[in-house]
Amino acid sequence: MIQSVLPQLSFSFYRHQPIHADFSGGQISSDAGLLPLRAFDERHHLTRDLAARLSDPREDDRVRHDSLELLRQRIYQIVAGYEDANDADRLRHDPMLQIVADQKLGHPLGSQPTLSRWENAPCARDLVHLNDALVEQFVHLCGHEVRQRGEILLDIDSTDDPTHGQQQLSFFNGAYGQHMYHPMLIFERHSGCLLAARLRAGNASSHARIVPMLLRLVPRLQAAFPGVKIKLRGDPGFALPLLYQFCEFFEIEYALGIPANCVFQRRAEPRQKQLNRRYRRTQLPQRSFSSFRHRARSWPRQRRICYKAEHTATGTNLRFLITNCAGRAAQVFAFYNDRGECENRIEEFKNGFRADRLSCHRFLANAFRLLLYGFAYNLVNLFRQHLPQPWRSAQIETLRTRLFKLGARIRQTARCIRVHLASGWPFQNLFRSAALAGNSS
């Protein structure tokens, strides 16, 4: 009997002994750190509940990969850093991804064409139901903290997703100077959760569809958390009278940037002159806060306008807010300026999870992709809140490097599947803590 010999690679740089390498190590994965995340997912039924909201038009007797398996495959690939469906062809045989997708070990996962057909299947109604799931998962997993805190803080913002080629509703946006989509995102500040994500045409204004999104979101939050105060912040792109009225009707405290106009500048002029004189006298930067009441012609009532005036060597800088918040103008600006945290969330969402990879031709398929990236982001964000304190603010790149990207040999026996983790892994304590977090409430 002739035995086949595996080809070996030899390396001679090591002076102590010769080195020979071959591909006979068995089933090895670089993503064994996904196990605690998958346990957390299973404990709270996160991906299972999402898949239940997806309609599947395929015939049951011809389905090899059901929606739940494909959803898990796609989400966990995104978490592991494989953001494109194209990655599926070389990852479908990875044993750890098979395990977290609940596929039998050794049975390949869905291919890239399978995932592409699946991403193009959801209808508009499915996307609405999936968006609702973002809120329900927040209520389920963050409800205790919200009630203790007594506050929900909504940060609203839009962002750009550059497009390439012939994609439905991709238009040139003059503000960004590119062809793009223009997604709208709503985050909850304290938990970092994404509560709503809507893909919009590239030429949509910053505030387009924000009131319908809030109209679906806010009543759900108020029903789940009666008596909990809801606050809202947004940049000057959301200076929309309909949004002011919405917030006032639902008793939401808001602070929104508002563009300067001649009336505002005239009201702030005395303070500007005062700061100018003080700067000439001291040669030190000057800053002052104040507010006044104002009623535009289209407004049914007066509203409070807060402003910040600064004078430095480069001249005068004025910023205006419209708000119904009580307190000194300086406190309102401090509250508003904290919305920079929302920019950090968007940056992680886009750069860490590659949420701008919307390359499908159909608009609805790209809207579904945006939600897939949102689910991957929320899964990690909810999970890290249960990690030891230093890791609760860790970005996805850090979690990948120190937790998810963990080498392991996977061996299937008659009784169980054994995962032999790398002995020299320097973050073993983090993995143990993450495993406890995944398996406990």
N, C-alpha and C positions, 0 to 999 in steps of 0.2 A: 504494500500500500504506500503510495507516494503522498507525502504530506506537503501542502503548499507552504511556502516560506513567505512571511510578510516582508515587503521591502523595508529596509531600515535606512535612516538618515544618520550620518556620523558627524560628530563635531570634535575637533581636536584642540580647542583653545584652553580646555581645563587641564592644568598641568598634573593634577593628582591621578586622574584615571580617564580613559577614553569614554566618550558619551555616545550612546546609540539610541535613536528615537524611532518609534513606529506608531501606527494607529490601531493598537490592539488593547487600548485601555478600557473598552467597554462603554457603557452609556454614561457619558459625563456631560454635565450642564454647567454653564456659568451663571445661572440665575436661580440657584437654590434658595436665595434669600426671599423669594416671593412666597414661600410657604407660610410664614406668619401673616402676611397680607391676605392670602387666600383663606386662611382660617378665620380671620376677622370678617371677611366678606361672607363666608358661609354662616357664621354665627348670627349675622344681622340680615341675611337673605338679600344683600344689596343687588348683585347681578341677577339673581333669580327673579326678584321683583321687576327689574328692568326688562328682562326677556319676556315676562308675562304681558307686558304692554305692547309687544311687537306682534303684529299680524304676520302670518307666514302663509303665502298663497301656494306654496309648493305641495305636491301630492305626497302624502305620508309614506307610501310604499316606495317612493323614489328618493327619499331624503337620507343622505348619509351623515350629514352634520346638521344637527338641529340649531335653532336660533340661539339657545342658551350657550351651546358650545362655541359657536362662532363669536358671540358677544364676548365671552370670557377670553377666547383666543385673542381677539382684537384689543381688548382693554389691557390685558396683561402684557401683550407685546408693546403697547404704548408705554406702560409703566416701566418696562425693562429697557426702554430706549429705542425700540424698533417702531418708529412712528408710521411707516408707509405700509400699505397692504402688499407692496412688492416684496417686503421682507418675509412674507409668509412662506414662499416657496422653499427658502433655505432653512426656515425654522420649524416647519411642520413635523420634522422628525426629532425635535429637541424633547428629551424625556420630561424635563421639568415643566415645559409649557403644555405638554400633554396632560400632566398631572393636574395643573391648576385649571385647565379647561375641562377637567373631568372626563377625559378621553382615555380609553384603555391604553396602557403602556405598550408601545410598539405599533399602535395604529396611527397613521399620519393624520395630522390636523387638516383643516381646510386649506386649499391652495389659493393663490392670488386670484385666479378667475372666480373661484367660489365666493371669496370674500367680496369681490367687486360686484358680483350679481346680488349678493345679500345686501350690500350697502345701497344699491339702487332700488331695493324692494319697498322700503317704508313709504307710506303715504303721509300727507300733511296731518291727518288725524293722529297717526302714530307719533309724530314729532311733538304734537301738543301734549299727548299723554306722557311722553318721556320727559318733557320739560316739567310737568307736574311732579314727576318722581324726584327731581332735585329738591323740591320743597319738602316733600314727605320724608325723605331721608334726613334732611336737616331737622325736622320736627322730631323724628324718632330718636336720633342719636344726640342731638344737642339740646333737647327740651329741658332737661334738668338744669343745665348751666344758664339757659335763657331765663328761666323762672327765678333762679337765684340772683342773676344780674339785674333783671327787671327792665331790660332794654334790648331792642334789636336795631342795629345801625346798618342801613342799606347804602352802599356806595354804588352809584350808577356811572357807567362809562362806556364809550365806544372805542373801537380799535380798528386797525387796518389789517386786512389779509390780502396781500398782493396776489393777483391772478396772472396766469400765463396761458395763452392759447384761446380756443373757442369755448368759453364757459358761459352757461346761461346766467344772465343778469350781472355779468361782469362789466362794469362801466368805469370810465375815467373819472377820478375824483380830483378836482382842482386843488383842494386843501392839502391833499397828500401828494399830488403830482404823479399819480400812477393809476393803472387799471387795477381794480381791487373789488373785494367784498367789504362790507362795513358792519361787522357784528356788533350787537348790543349785549353787554354783560352786566349782571347785577350780583354783587358780592355782599355777604354779611361780614362786617368788619371784625367783630370779636372772634368769631369761629373761623373766618377765612373761607367759608363755604361759598361755592357758586350756587346761587338760587335760581338763576334764569339765564339762558343764552339763546339769542335769536340771530340768525343769519339774515342780513339785509342786502339789497342791491348795492353796488359800489357807489352810486350817486345819491344814496339816501343821506339826508341831513343827520347831524349828530343826535337830535332828539326824536327822530322818526320812530313811531311805534312804542315809545317809552310808556305812555299812559295806558295803552291796552295791556302791555306786559305787567305793569304795576296793578292794574285792575284785576288781573288773574292771580297775582301774588299776594297782595296786601290783605284781602278778605280771608284768605286761607291762614295767614299768619295771625290775624286778629282772632279768628275762630279757635286756633290751636293755643294761643297765649292771651286769653282775656286779661285785660288790665296791664299788660306789658307795653311800655312806651315804644313806639316805632319812630326812628329818626331817619333822615335821608339827606345825602350830600351829592352834589354834582358840579361840574365845571360850567363855564359860561355857555357852552354849547347846549345846555338844558334850560336856558332862560326862556321858558315857555309859559305864558299865562295859564294855559290849560293845566299844566303841571302844578302851578301854585294853587289853583282851585281844587285840584284833586287832593293835594296834601291837606289843605284846610278842611275839606269835606270829611276826610278820614282821620282828622286830628293828628296828623303827622308833623313833627317838628322838622323843618327843612332849612338848609343853608345852601344856596346855589350861587355860583358866580354869575355876574351880570355885566354885559359890556358897558363901558363908559359912554355917556352922551353929554350934550352941552348942558342939560339941566343938572345932571350929577356933578359935572365939573364946576359949574357955577356955585353949587352949594358947598363944595369942598374948597373953593378958592381962598376964603379967609384963613383956613387952617394951613393951606399951602404957603401963603405969604408969611404966616407966623413961623413956620419951619424954615423957610428960606432965610429970614432974618436971624433966627437962632443959629443956623448953620454958618452964616457969614461971621457971626460973632464968636463962635466956639471952634469952627472948623472940624466939628464932630458930626458923624451921621445922625440924622434926626428921624424919628418915627412917631406917629400919633394915630390913634384910632378914634372914630366918632361915628355917629349915625344920625339919620333924620327920617322923617315920614314923607312918603311920596305917593302920589296917585297919578298913574298914566291915564290917558283918555279912555283906553279900552278896559281899565280895571274897575271893578265895582266898588272898591274900597281902597283906602290908603294901606300901604305896606311899608315895612321897615327896610331901609337901605343902610347897611353898614359900610364904612370905607376905611381903608388904610392909606395914609399918606406918608411917604418917605422922601427925604431929601439928602442926597449924598453928592460927592464930587461929580457924578455923572448927570445930575439933575434930579427932577422930581418924578416919583413913581406913584401912581394911584391905582388902587384895586377896590372894586365894589362887590358887595354881596347883597342878595335879597333874602330875607329870612323872616321867620315868625318865632325865632328862638328868643327867650328872655336872657337877661344878663348884659354885661358890658360888651361893647363892640370888640374889645381885645379878646374876650373869651369866645365870642362867636367866631372870630378869625382863627383862633387856636383850634377850635372844633373843626372848622373847615379845612385848615391846612393839614390835619391828620389824614385827609383822604389820599395823601401820597402813598399810604399803605396799599390802596387799591391799585395804584400803578405797579407796585411790587407784585401783587397777585396776578395782574395781567401779564407782566413780564415772565413770571414763572409758568403761567398757562401757555403762553405763546412759545417761549424759548425752551423751557424745561420739558414740556409735553408736546412741543411742535404743533400747536393747535392751528397754525397758519398753513398747514399742508392740505389745502382744500383743492385737489386737482381733478375731481370728477367733472364730467361735462354737465350733468344735470344739477340744477340748483338744489333740489330736494335731497339728492345724495350728499351734496356738500353740507347742507344743513344737518343731516344725520351725522356726518363725520364730526362736525363741530360739537355735537352732543356727546359723541363717543370720547372725544378728548376731554370734555367736561366731566364725564363719568369717571374717567381715569384720574383726573385731577381731584375730584371729590373723594374717591376711594382712598387715595393716598392722604389727603388732607384730614379726613375723618380718622384714619388709622393712626396718624402721627400724634393726634391729640391724646392717645392712650399710651404713648411712649414715655420714658423717663423725661423729666423736665428739660434737660438741655437739648433734647432732640425734637421737642414739639414745634420748634421754629425752624427746623432744618429744611432747606430747599430740596427739591426732588433730585438735583444732581448730587447732593451730599448723601441722600438716602440710597441712591443707586450705588455710589462708590463704597459706602460703608455698611450697607445692609443687603440690598437686593442682588448685587453682583457678587455672589458667593459661589465659589467652585465646589462641585460635589460629584461623587460617583454614585450612580443610582443602580441598585441591584434588586431584581425581582425574584423572590423566592416563592415557594408554594404557600407560605403562610402570610407574607407581608411584603411590602416594598421597603427596602433599607436605603436610606440616603446617608452616605458617608461624606461628611462635610470636611473641608480643608482643615487639617490639623493646625496649621500655622496662621489661621485667620485672626487678625489682630482685634476684631470687634466681636468676639464671642459673647461677651456680656450683653452687648446690645441685641444680638440675635436672641439670646435667652429671654431678655426683657420683652422683645417684640413678640416672641412665641407666647409668652404669658398674656400679653395684651390681646393677641389674636384669639386666644382661647378663653378669655374671661370678659365679663361685661364691663 
